[in-house]
Amino acid sequence: MSEKINVRYVAKLARIALTDDEVDRFGAQLAVLLEHVEALGKLDVGAVPATAQVLELANVTRDDKPAPCLDRDTVLGQAPRTQGAFVRVPRILAE
């Protein structure tokens, strides 16, 4: 490995408090990980086509079947705040 990682500095950036033992252990683990990344960087991938997704994606959907709704009065009775026939929620966008 050409460069040593400052584990304490990385932990400080991540706002993680580490003991001396953890610094030593995580430093060794990080060094091994970075060696693997370096080895991957040396691979010839010129013939490998660029992809945005390596696994085929498929939407998981279900049939939309009508079902009984909740009773309006029950829902409004359990809401912390209401306004007429509606549930009132805190404003999240300024006008």
Buried (B, 14 or more C-beta within 10 A) or exposed (E): EEEEBEBEEBBEEEEEEBEEEEBEEBBEEBBEEBEEEEEEEEEEEEEEEEEEEEEEEEEEEEEEEEEEEEEEEEEBEEEEEEEEEEEEEEEEEEE
